[in-house]
Amino acid sequence: MQTDFPDPLPLPPHPVTAFPPPPHRSDVPAWLWVVTAVLFGGVVYMQRPEPADPARQADIRTGVIVERDSFSTETLLGKIMLSMRSLASGSASAGSTVPPGGRPGSGSAALTQPLMVQLDAQAKASESAQGQFRVGVLAGEFEGLEGMRTRFDALTPELAVESPLHQDMQTALGLYAQAKAASGGGTPVPIMYGEPEKKLIERHGWVGKLAATAPAAAGGAKHVDAELADFRERSSDDGLVLIVVLSVFMMIVLGALLMGIVVLLVGMVMLGAGKLRRFPTKWIDASPDLAPGLHNGRVWLETFALFVGGFLALSLLRHAFPQALGLWFALLAQWALVLTLFWPVVRGMPFSMFRAYVGWHRGRGLVKETEFGLLAYIAAFPVYLLIALVVVLLMYLIAELTGQKTIPNASDRIVDMASGGVLQLVMVLLLGSVWAPIVEETVFRGAVFRFLRSRNGARSVWSFPLALVISSVAFALMHGYMVQQLILVGCLGAIFALMRESRGSILAPIAAHCAHNTLVFSLVFTLVAFGSDR
């Protein structure tokens, strides 16, 4: 018996050099295509980003709606600027208290000014009155009272009469006026902590606490409220952690970029010299000796339809019972979808044959396949980064041309996931770093890509590009992101499909998928956790 795989799996015999004739398209019934399309369309619809409510957006723009967020960019960058100011002042530790208003000197202002410029641009683009108010408070903290007044004066004409931000601006101005007086020495300024200050914290979270503690910090005293006594020290320490995490991440990105360029160039040279061997394409052929429905690829379309149907059922249940079936239901129930992968076995396909066809085999060896997946991911990283840069530039260009300058924030799903306890974070990381690589690669590169690849036979010039594009687009649409994010996810899907085509085994794309998700999830969760009101 001759096989296509180094792994000794009992594959159906077929000639080494001859390819079986491609199956007729009529072998897959029309109703199966229709059902699959309807189920997939339902998932895409359920996964879509929620459209903005124009009335709500208007209330946000005029400050009628003011809500306390569990995460905000102002909090994230505010903590970083606190730490940068403490370090620039020569304090013994990042947690040392430094008076507000940019007092440490020009070194501190030079460090925080670029971040203030970024915050100003984002606040203007987001069209959120609350966001502009928060940036005004940060201006009072890092630029002084005049910086705060300038921003509040620009915000006031945009606010509705009933907006609570009118009162919040007066409270914040009063607090930073106290801070300015306290930092000048002389008679101690009494620290006020009444109902206006408590409302400020209730509505604005971390930014409200920053303003409420400004007079005490300026006077070198502890705040009268026990919860706020060491607020600035804790926030500054959080900022130091964020600086370290971002620095490490940037080094990883730069290292991966340089290594990727080298690996990509070496790979191109080896490919041109014929030294980079490609896995035989005969893995896409099916045996004519199987039961009806298995030899023509129909079983893989059935598998995809079953997976999509299960995913849609879970989404509908969560939508119908949002209170009873919360985040934990989604985290646990998705593991049940693993069972849908074994539909070909239920239909009568031998498990050894299922493993061979879907790519669950060792290929050239577990270590070599994993190494190839990681090296291929690193080699593709410069190209992926270039595409990401082009997408971002196009997004801002379109925003400038259309006048729609809203900058997307972290989605509520990500914030909800990251704001939970340690056990919840572990469950999410397992879902992203174990479930997603194994299940998604089996479905999209194992079943979908294999099904599409075999539709026209191995020799068709259109077979591979069509399979790559269609499977990658389906992979992207299942994620329910914004358009610019979908493009990047689709590019990842194409990279993983190239690995599947090259190796036959899906171990390589699983390894690359796992590495990518682990890195991204770890970074995002760290930013959300430290950018939260804590």
N, C-alpha and C positions, 0 to 999 in steps of 0.2 A: 504493500500500500504506500502510495506517495502522498505526502501532505505538504501544505504551504507553511507550516509553523514549526519552529524549532522545539516548541513545547509538545511533548508526545501526546496529542489528543487524537481520539479515534474519529477522524474526519471521513466523510464519504469519499470514495475513490473517484478520480477523474483524470483525464490525461494531463500531463504537465504542460504541454504546449498549446492544447486546444481549449477554447472557451466555449461553453455551452451557448446555444442561441438564446438571445434575450427573451424574457417572457412577454406574451402579448398583453397590452394594456387592459384588454377586456377581462383578464384573469382577476383583476381587482374590481369588484362590483361598484357601480356608481353610488349606491346608497352609503357605502363605507366612506367614500370621499366626502359625500355631503355631511354625514354625521361627524366626521373628523373636523371638517371646516367649521361646522356650527359650534362644536365644543371648543375648538381653539379660539374662535371669535368671541365666545362667551368669556373665556379666561382673559383674553386681551382687554375686553370691555371692563371686567371686574377689577383687573389690575391697573387700569389707567389712572393717572393722577387726577384727583378731584378737581373739576373746573372751578375757577374762582367765581364767587357770587358778586356781581357788580355792586349791589347795594352794600354788602359787607365791606368790599374794597373801598367804597366811598367813605364809609364810617371810619375805617382804619386810617384813611388818608387825612380826614379832618379831626381825628382824635376823639371821636365819639366812642369808639371801642378801644379800650385800654385793658390788656390782659397780661397777667404775669406768666412769662414763658419759663419752661424748665430749662431751656437752652437758648442762648443768643450769642451772636458774634461779638456784640459789645462786651458781654461778660468775659468771653474767651480772650479777646485782645486787651481788655481792661486789666485782667490778672497778669498778663504778660508785661504790660506797661508798668504796673506796680512793681514787679520784680526787677525790671530793667532800671527803674528809677532808684530802687534801693541799692542795687549793685553799683550804679553810677555814682551814688552818693558816698561810696566807700564804707557802707555799713558793714558790720561784722557778719551779718547774715541777711539773706533775702527777706527774712521775716521782720527785720527791724523797721520800726515806724518812721516814715519820712513825711514831713508836713506837705499837704496838698498845694497845688498852685505852681508847680515847676520850681520850687525853692532850691533844690540841690544844685542848680547851675546849668550852664549851657550844654554840658555833656549829657545830662538827662534829657533836655529838650531835643537835642539832636537825635537821640535814640527813639524817642516816642513820637516825634513829629511825622515821620513817614506813616506810622500806623494811624495817626489822627487824620491824615489826608485820605487814607484808604477808608476809614470809617465815615468821613464826610461824603465821599463819593458813593458809598453803599447806601447811606441814609437817604441821599437825594434820589438814587435810582430805585430804591424799594418803595418809595411813596408811602411810607409809614410815619405818621406823626409821632408815635411812641418811639420808633427808632431814632428819629431826629432829636427827640427830647433826651434820650439816653446818651447820644453823642454829645449833646450840650452839657450834660453832667460830667462826662469824661473830659470835656474841654475845660470845665471849671477846675477839675482835679489836676490836669497836667499842663494847662496853659494859663490858668488864673481866672479871676472873676470876669475880666473883660471878654475873654474868649467865650465864656458861657453866655454873657449878655448878647454878644453878637449873634450867636446861633438861636437864642430864644427870640430875639427881635425878628429874625427871618422866619421863624416858625409861627409866631403869633397870628399874622394875617391869614394863615392857612387853616386855623382851628375853628371848629364850630363853637358857637356861644356856650353850648352845654358841655363841652369837653372838660373832663377833670384835669387835663394837662395845664389849664390856666392856673389852678391852685397849686399843682405840683411844681410849676416853674417858680412861683413865688416862694414856695417852701425851700426849693433847692437854692435859689438866689440868697435867701436869708441864711441858710446853713453855710454857704461858702463866704458870705459876708462876715459871719461869725468867725470862720476859719481864718480869714484875712486879718481880722482884728486880733485874734488869739496869737497868730504867728508874729505880730509886731511887738509882743512883750507888753509890759505895763500891767495894768489891772487885769486879773483873770476874767475871762468872759464866761458867764454861766452857760452850761451846756443844756440846750433845750431838747426834750424828747417827749413830745406830747402827741396829740391825735394827728396833726398834719404829718409829722415825721413817720408815724406808724402807717398812715395811709400811703405814704410814699413808698415804704418798703413793701406793703401789701400789693401795690400795683406794679412795682418795677423790680422787685426781688433784689438781686445782687447790686444793681446800680443804685437802687434806693438805699441800701445799706451803706454803700460807699459815700453817698451824700450825707447820710445821717451821722456817720462817724468822722466827717471832715473836721468839725470844730475841736473835738477831743484830740485828734491826731495833730492838728496844728498847734495846740497848746501843750503837747507832750503828755497828755493824760489818758487814762483808760475811760472808755465809755461807761456811762452809768448802768446800762443794760448788760447783764452778764453774758448774754448770747453774742453781743457785739463787741465785748471787751477786747478779744483777740482776733476780730474779723479781718483786719488788714494784714496781720501777720500770717494768718492762714491763707488768705488770698494771694499774698506775695509768694508764699512757699508753693502754692499751686502753679503760679506763673513760672517759677523756676523749673518745676517738673515739666511744664509744657515746653519751655525753651530747650531743655535737654532732649525731650522726645522728638521735637521737630528737628533739632540738629542731627540726631541719630538718623531720623528718617531721610533727611536731605543727603546725608553721607551714603545711605543705602541706595538712594535713587541715583546719585552721581556715580557710585561704584558700579551699579547695575548698568548704567548707561555706557560707561567706558568699557566694561567687560562685554556688554552686548555688541558694541561696535566691533571689537576684536573678534568675538565669536562669529559674528555675521560675516566679516571679511574672510576669516579662515574657512568657514563653511562654504562660501561662494567659490573660493579657490579649489577646495576639495571636490566640490560638485563639478566644476569645470574640468578637473583632472580625472574625473571618473572614480575618485576614491571614496565618495560618500554614497554608499549603497542604499538603494531604496527597496523596501519590502515588496515582494511580488504582489501584483494586483489580483491574483487569482482568489484572494480571500473574499472578494465580492461575489464570487460565483455561487450559485445554489445547486443543490443536487436534485435531479429529476426523480429520485427514488423516494421522496418523502410523501407524506399524506397530502391530499388536495388542500390548498390554502397555505401550505408551508413552503413548497418549492418555488412559488412565484413571488415571494416577498410580501404577500398580503398580511402575514402574521406580524410583520414589523409595523405596518400601518395600524393594525389592530392594537398593538402594544402602545403605540403613541396615543391613539384615541382613548384607550383605557386610562393611561396616565393623565392626560389632559382632562378627561371626565372626572377622575378622582380629585384633581386639583380644583376644578370648577365646583364640585360638590362642597368641598371644604370652604371655598370662598363664599358660596351662597349661604352656608350655615352660619358663618361668622357675620355676614351681612344681615341675616334674618334675626340672629340672637346676639347682638353685640355685647350686651351686658353679661349674659350667661357664658358665652364662649369668647373669652378675651384672648390676650396675647399668648397665654400658656397653652390654650387649645391649639393655636396655630403652630407653636413650637413642637408640641408633642404629636399632633395628628399628621403632620407632614411625613413623619417616619413611616406611617402606614402605607404611603405611596410606594415604598420599596417593593411591596408585594406585587404591584402591577408589572414590574420588570420581568417577572417569571411567567407571563402569559404564554409565550411560546412553549414553555415546558408543559403547562397545563393543556395546551392544544396538542400535545403528543410529540414534541421535538425532544430527542434525547438531551440530557443536561450537558453532556460533553460537547455535543454539536452546538447547543445554545451558546456555551462559553466560547467556542471557536468563532462562530459567526458574529457574536456581539462584541468580540474583542476582549473577553475576560480570560486572557491567557498571558503567559509570561513573555511571549515574543522571543527576544534574544536574551532574556533573563531579567529578573525583577530589578536588579541593581542597574543594569544597562538601560532598561526602559525608563526607569526613574531619572537616571542621569540625563538621558536624551531629552526627556520632557522639560527638566529644569534648564538645560543648556539651550534648548529651542526657545523657551520662554524668554530667557535672557537675551538671546539673539534677536528675538522679535521686539524686545522692549524699546529700542531706539525708534523703530518704525511706529510702534503703538504710541509712544510719547509724542512723536511728530504729528500723528493724526489727532491726538488729543489737543495739541497746540493749535492746529488748524481749526478744529471744531470750536474751541474757545474764541478764537479770533473771529470766526464767522458769526458766532452767537452775539458778540459785542457789535459787530458790523451791522447785523440785521437789527439789533436793538437801536442803534443810532439812526438807521434809515427809517424804521417804523415808529420810533418814538416810544416803544415799549421797553423800558429799561429796568424792569423788575429782575432782580437777581435771586435765583432760587436758593432757599435756605435748606438746611437738613430736613429731610422728610419727617413727618410725625412718627412713622413706623420706626425709623432709626433712633429717634430721640426716646421713644417709649422703650425700645429694646435696651438702650444703653443706660437708661435711668433706673433700671431694676436692680435687684441685689446681685450678689456674686453668682448664685446658682442660675439665675436668669441669664447672666452674661455667658456663663459656661455653656448653657443650652444653645444660645444663639451662635456662639463660636463653633460648637459641634455641628450645628445645622449648616453654617456657611463653609466650614473647613473639612467636613466629613460627608455630610448628606449631599450637599450640592455637587462636589466634584464627582462622587460615585454615581449618584442617581442621574444628574443632568448629563454627564458624559455617556452613561449607558443609554439614555433615552435619545439624546440629540446626535451624538457621534456613533453610538452603537446601533440603535434601531433606525432613526430617521435618516442619517447620512448613509447607512448601509442600504436601506430600502431604495433611496433615490439613486444611489450609485449603481445599483444593479438593474435599474429600470431599462437602461439602454445597452447594458453589457459593458464589459471593461474596455472595449476598443472604441467606443463612441467618443468623439472629440468633445462633445458637450456634456457627457455624463458627469465628469468630476466637477467642472465649474458650476453646473446647475445644482448639484448636490451640496457643494460648499455654500453657495449663496442662499439657497432655500433653507437649509438647516441652520445657518447662522442667523438669518432674519427671524426664523421661528424662535430660536434661542433668545434673541434679544427681546422680542415682543412679549415673551412670557414673564419678563422682569418688571414691566409696568413703570418704567422710569420716564423722565423727561426726554425729549427727542435727542438732545445732545448726548445724554447718557446712553440712550439706546444705540447710537452709532458706535460708541466705544465698546459696549457689550457685544454688539455684532462683530466688531473687529476681533475681539477675543475669541468668539465662536469660530471665526474663520481660521485663526491661528491653531486652535485645537483641532479643527477638521484637517488641516494640513498635517498635523502630527498623526492623526488617525490614518490618513491616506499613506503617509510615509512608512508607518510602522505596522499597520494591521492591528496591533494590540491597542487598547485604550488606556494602558497604564501610563503612557507618556502624557496624554492630555489630562488624566486625573491628577498626576503629580504637579503639572503646571497650574491647573485650576486650583488645587489646594494651596499652593504657594501664593498665588495671586490673592485669593480670598482671605487667607490668614493675614497677609500684610495689610490689605485694605481695611478689613474689619478691625484689626488691632489699632490702627491709626485712628479710624473714625470713632471708635468707642472711647479711645483716650481723649480725643478732642471734645466729644460730647460730654463725657463724664466731668472733665475739668472746666468745661465751658458752661456748666450748669450752676444753678443757684445753690451753693453748698458752703 
